[in-house]
Amino acid sequence: MLSLVLCLATHQGLISATPKASTSSSAQQSVIEARTNPKDGQLYVWIPPGKFQMGCSPGDTDCIESERPSHTVTISNGFWMGRTEVTVAAFKGFTDASTSVTMPNGQHGDQFPVVNVTWTEAEAYCRWAGGRLPTEAEWEYAARGGVTAGRYGSLGEIAWYAENSSGGPHQVATKMPNRYGLYDMLGNVFEWASDWYGENYYRTNPSLDPHGPEGPQDDPHTPFGGPGWHKYRVLRGGNWGLDSRYQRASCRLRHDADQRSAGGGLRCVVAHLP
């Protein structure tokens, strides 16, 4: 079961207004550069290197302890990131070429985000596409697009979530993008990050290109690999079925790497494109 509690605030109030979208000088981009990845046919946009504040955003009252402390992180290498979540059509190209991965059940149309994908399948897709899953730090850096607030715009204009989704995902790129030209970084479907989940990882998080804990983190009283043990990976971005508290750039969720979710998909990063 998806561990939704990890992103809930300790109170029951919803965010009533979008904070002022201030920007970070190290992450502003005036021209969006996009290229088609010849492997999966999807558009990718260039995310330049830079520095940002990772974790709870200024003035965000919905943060919980796993999002704290806010800390400075440097992304030393730029990368290409999928302009949209991986679509059903793109994932079909992968499954047609794969001898081990088939299309999961529960899909919608070709231009909808693929869902019900395990972490292992998501990582395999990204490798097939010539890249990998983003680290949690890369994902948040790209999602913010230079904005220090918890969201990069008015929630109803940028995200499909519980109050406007009519109970399901929507075609990609039908809401407003962020400053990097990325669509659906909040809402529509969750996106896997490469990192193992660590609830207290931010307390010791390195400041340069963090990539998460070295292995699975779980209840210290649960025997490694024994009953009740989990292989938690990170999910980011909120989705169509959850309320506004989850649709924030700093919101972190954990999910078993081998479990599927009707609200979970993926987005890849690639180091080089022709």
N, C-alpha and C positions, 0 to 999 in steps of 0.2 A: 504494500500500500504506500502511496506517495506520502511523504512526511510533511504535510501542509503546515503543521504547527511551527515549523522552523522559521517561517516568515511572518507569522502573526504577531501583531503588537500585543502588549500586555493589557491594552484597553480595547474597547469595542468600537471606538469611533472610526469612521472612514475619513480619508483625506478629502477635505471639502474644497480645496483649491489647489491649482498647480503653482508651485513656488516659482519665483522669478528665475528665468533661465539665464543665469550668468554663465560666462564662458571662461575656459582656461586658455591662456595665451599659447601654451605649448601644443594645443590640440585643435586649433582652428584650421579650417581648410576651405579656401574660397572656390577652388575648382575641383569638381568630382571627376576622377579618372576611373572609367569602367572598361573592363575587357571581358570577352567571352572565354570561358575555359573550354578548350576544344575537347576535353575529355568528357565532361558531363553536360556541356551545352548551356550552362547557367552563366549569368553575368556576375562578375566579381568586381568590387570596388577597392581602391587602394586606401589603406589605413596607414598614415605616416607614423614614424616613431614619435614618442613624446612622454610626458609626465602627467600624472593625474592623481586626484585623491580617491582612493578606493575605499569602499565601505559606506557607512551611513552618511547620507547627504545632509548638508546644513539645513536645519529647520524641519527635517523629516521626523515626525513623531511616531511613525509606524515601524521604525527600526527595532530590532531585537539584538540580543547580545552577540549572536553569530555574525552580525554585520559590523561589530565594533572590535577594536577602535578604528576609526577612519585613519588612513595612513597613506603616505605618499609612495607611489609605485612608478617606476620608470619602465617603459616598453622600449627596449633599445633597438629593435629591428621592426621596420614596417612590414606589412603583409597584405595580401589580397583576401578579402572576406566576401562570402556569398552575399550578393545584394538582397536576396530574399532567403527565406528558409528553403531547404531542399524540397522540390515539388515531387508530386507523385510521378509525373512524367520523367523527371530526371532519375528518380530512384528506380523506375522500371528499367531504364537503360542499364543500370548496375545489376539488377537481379537477372536480366536477360543474359548478361555476360558472366554471372557468377554460377559456380557449381555447388555453392553451399548456402547461399542466402536467397530466400524467396520473398515475394511481396507479402507483407503482413496483412492480415484481415483488417476491415474497418476503414478502408480508404474512401475518399471522395473523388472529385474530378481531377483531371491531369494537372491543373494549375492551382490545386490546393496543396498545402504542406503535407508531406508524408507523415503519418503518425504510427503509433504502436511499434516503434523501432527501438530495439535494445541498444545499450551503450556499445556493445561489441559490433553490432550491425552498423551503427552510425560511424564508428571508427573505421570499419572496413570500407564503407562507402567513401569516406573522405580519402583514404589511402588510394582507392581506385581512381578517384578524381584528381590524384596528384598532390594531395595535401594531408590534412589532419584535422581533428577537432580543435577548436580554440582553447587555450587555457582560460581559466576563470578570469584572470586579470586581463587578458586580451579581449575577452568578451565584454567585460564591463567598460573597459577603455573605449572600445568601438561603439558600444551602446550609448554611452554618454555623448559622444561626438563633440567633446569640448564643453559640454554643459555640466555645471556643478550641481544643479538641482536634481531631484530624484527622477524627474522625467524630462524628456527633451521637447515637450510640447503639451498642449491640452490633451488629456487622456482620451476623450472621445474622438479626437482627430487623428491620433496616432496608433490606437490599439483596439483590437477586438477583445472584449472581456465580458464578464457576466451580464453587465447592464445593457450591452448593445449587440451581443453575438447571436441572439435567438437560439442559444443552446448548441452551437457547433462551430467548427472552424470556418474560415472564409478563404477565398482565393488570395494568394499572396499579392502584395503591393497594391492593395486597395485602400490603404490609409496613408497618411503623410509620412515621408521618410525623415530621418535625422540629418544632421549637417554633413555626415559622410555619405549620404545617399542610401543608407540602409533602411529597409522596410521591416516592420513587424518585430523590431528588437524588444518591444514590449507587447504582450498579448498574442493572440492567435494560438500559437503552440509553444510549449516549453522547448528549450534547446539544450542538448547535452554539452557540457564542457569536458575537457580531457581529464580534469583533476579528480583525485579521490576527495571525498568530502571530509573536512575537519571542522567541527563546530567551533573550536577555539583557535583555528589556524591563524587568524589575524593577529593574535597576540605575539606570534613569532614569525609572521610572514616576512620573507625577505623583500627588500625594496627594489631589487633589480630582477625583472623577468620571473616572478614567482610562478611555480608550476604545481603547487599543492603538496599535500603530504606524500611521503614516499610509499605509503601503502594504505590499505583499508583502515579506517578509524571506526571503532564501535565501543559499545559499553565495555569498560575494562573488566567487568565481571563475567562477560560472555566469552567462553573459550574460543580461540581462533579456529574458525571452520566448523565449530560445533553447532548444536541446535540453537536457533535464534540469532546466529551470527549473520551479518550483512556485508555486502560489498557495495557500499554507498559511493556513488559518483554524484557530481554536481549537476543540477538543472538550473537554468537561468531564464528570465524573461517573462514569467507569468504565462497565462493562457486564457482561452475563450471562456472557460467555465468558472473562473475565480474572480473575486471582487477586486476593488481598486488597491487594496493593501498589498497585493502580490505584483502589481504592475509598476514596479520601481526598479531603477537600474541597479540598486545594491541588494535587492532581494535574492536570497540564496535558499535553494531547496536541495534535499538529498533524495536519492532514489536508488533502489537496488539496480546494479548494472545489468542484470539479466531479466528485469521486469519490464513489461510494456505499459504504455499509457496512451489512451485515446486522445490525450491532450499534449502529447510529447513528440517532438520531432528533432531536427538538427539543422546546423549550418556549418559550413567548412571554411577553413583558411588555407591559403596556398602561398608559398614563399615567392614563387616566380611564375609569371604567365607570359606567353609570347606576344 
